[in-house]
């Protein structure tokens, strides 16, 4: 799994290509532009940019699109991880393909483990502008949840160049984000 995941965001960065071009090779990109009309076309552009930059290309929330684009992986939003969909389980059986899931609490982290995902993206660790109505986990709760997970866990939410140092000794396998990346 890559040490860093860039989570695309259609509001903050309608065109994710410039951000992908600035990534370190070996990073991963989770393509989450869920509501754009030309998702397939943009997905192709994002995949090309990932290949050019040497990054993994992971499609968020759409198994059919992930198959069409021959993505490196599929990312399940929390609600899909909790549903344990057949499509996600079938994706899990594909050789050399990654499966990740979003988690915001112990219940969704446990559901992710039951799906045998390669990693969970646990959030929000810190206060974040993108989820103002959601209570952040804080470093101590994040560490406790990640310590007990039997899967790799990424830290997401409110991470910046000032607080990222708090994650150095945590069990996180990497960080995920959009604006700070």
C-alpha positions in Angstrom: 0.0 0.0 0.0 1.3 3.5 -0.8 2.3 5.8 2.1 0.0 8.6 0.8 -3.5 8.6 -0.7 -4.9 11.6 -2.5 -8.7 11.7 -2.2 -10.1 13.7 -5.2 -12.8 16.2 -4.3 -15.1 17.6 -7.0 -15.8 20.7 -5.0 -12.3 21.6 -3.7 -10.5 20.5 -6.9 -12.9 20.1 -9.9 -9.9 19.2 -12.0 -7.7 16.8 -10.0 -5.0 16.5 -12.6 -2.7 19.3 -11.4 -2.8 17.8 -7.9 -2.0 14.4 -9.2 0.9 15.9 -11.2 2.4 17.2 -7.9 2.2 13.8 -6.1 5.2 11.8 -5.2 5.5 8.6 -7.4 4.3 5.6 -5.5 1.3 7.5 -4.0 -2.3 6.4 -4.5 -5.2 8.3 -5.9 -8.8 7.6 -4.9 -11.0 9.0 -7.6 -14.2 10.3 -5.8 -15.7 12.7 -8.3 -19.1 11.0 -7.7 -21.5 13.5 -9.2 -19.8 14.7 -12.4 -21.7 14.0 -15.6 -18.6 12.8 -17.5 -17.2 10.5 -14.7 -16.0 7.9 -17.1 -14.1 10.5 -19.3 -12.6 12.2 -16.2 -11.8 8.8 -14.8 -9.8 7.9 -17.9 -7.9 11.2 -17.6 -7.2 10.6 -14.0 -6.0 7.1 -14.7 -3.7 8.4 -17.4 -2.2 11.0 -15.1 -1.7 8.3 -12.4 0.1 6.0 -14.8 2.3 8.9 -16.0 3.2 9.9 -12.4 3.6 6.3 -11.2 0.6 6.3 -8.8 -2.0 3.7 -8.0 -5.5 4.5 -9.4 -8.4 3.6 -7.2 -12.0 4.2 -8.0 -14.3 5.3 -5.2 -17.8 3.8 -4.8 -18.4 2.3 -8.2 -17.4 -1.3 -8.9 -18.7 -1.1 -12.5 -16.5 2.0 -13.2 -13.5 0.4 -11.6 -13.9 -2.7 -13.8 -14.4 -0.5 -17.0 -11.3 1.5 -16.2 -9.3 -1.5 -15.1 -8.5 0.4 -11.9 -5.8 -0.8 -9.5 -8.4 -0.7 -6.7 -11.8 0.0 -5.4 -12.6 2.3 -2.5 -15.8 1.8 -0.6 -17.5 4.8 1.1 -18.5 3.9 4.7 -22.1 3.2 3.8 -21.1 0.6 1.2 -18.6 -1.1 3.6 -21.4 -1.4 6.1 -23.7 -3.0 3.5 -21.1 -5.7 2.6 -22.3 -5.6 -1.0 -21.8 -8.6 -3.3 -20.0 -6.4 -5.8 -17.4 -5.5 -3.2 -16.9 -9.1 -2.3 -16.5 -10.1 -5.9 -14.0 -7.3 -6.4 -12.1 -8.7 -3.4 -11.6 -11.9 -5.4 -10.0 -10.2 -8.4 -6.2 -11.0 -8.4 -3.8 -8.1 -7.8 -6.6 -5.6 -7.0 -6.8 -3.3 -4.0 -9.9 -2.9 -1.8 -10.1 0.0 0.7 -12.9 1.4 2.7 -13.8 4.5 4.6 -14.4 4.3 8.4 -15.5 6.9 10.9 -16.0 4.7 14.0 -15.3 1.3 15.4 -18.4 -0.3 13.8 -17.3 0.7 10.3 -13.7 -0.3 11.0 -14.9 -3.8 12.1 -17.1 -4.0 8.9 -14.0 -3.1 6.8 -12.1 -5.9 8.6 -14.9 -8.4 7.8 -14.6 -7.5 4.1 -10.9 -8.2 4.3 -10.0 -4.8 2.8 -6.4 -4.0 2.3 -6.7 -0.8 4.3 -9.3 1.4 5.9 -9.2 5.2 5.7 -10.1 6.3 9.2 -11.4 9.9 9.7 -11.6 12.6 10.7 -8.5 12.5 12.9 -8.3 16.2 13.4 -10.8 19.1 13.0 -11.5 19.6 9.3 -13.4 22.2 7.3 -14.9 19.5 5.0 -16.8 17.8 7.9 -17.7 20.6 10.2 -20.7 18.7 11.7 -18.6 15.7 12.6 -16.6 15.2 15.8 -13.0 14.4 15.2 -11.5 11.3 16.6 -8.4 13.0 18.0 -5.0 11.4 18.0 -5.6 9.2 21.0 -8.8 7.6 19.8 -7.4 7.2 16.3 -4.4 5.4 17.7 -6.6 3.1 19.9 -8.8 2.2 16.9 -5.9 1.7 14.5 -4.0 -0.4 17.1 -6.9 -2.9 17.4 -7.5 -3.1 13.6 -6.2 -6.2 11.9 -5.8 -4.2 8.7 -3.8 -1.3 7.6 -5.2 2.1 8.6 -4.7 5.5 6.9 -5.2 8.7 8.8 -7.5 11.3 7.1 -9.0 14.5 8.2 -7.6 17.9 9.1 -4.0 16.7 8.6 -1.6 19.5 7.9 2.2 20.3 8.1 1.8 21.2 11.8 -0.2 18.3 13.2 1.1 15.5 10.9 4.1 15.0 13.3 1.6 13.6 15.9 1.0 10.6 13.5 4.7 9.6 13.3 4.5 7.1 16.1 0.9 6.1 15.5 0.0 2.7 13.9 -1.1 4.5 10.7 0.3 3.0 7.5 0.1 6.4 5.8 -1.9 9.5 5.4 -4.8 10.4 3.1 -6.2 13.8 2.2 -7.2 16.2 -0.5 -6.3 19.9 0.2 -3.2 19.3 2.3 -1.8 16.7 -0.1 
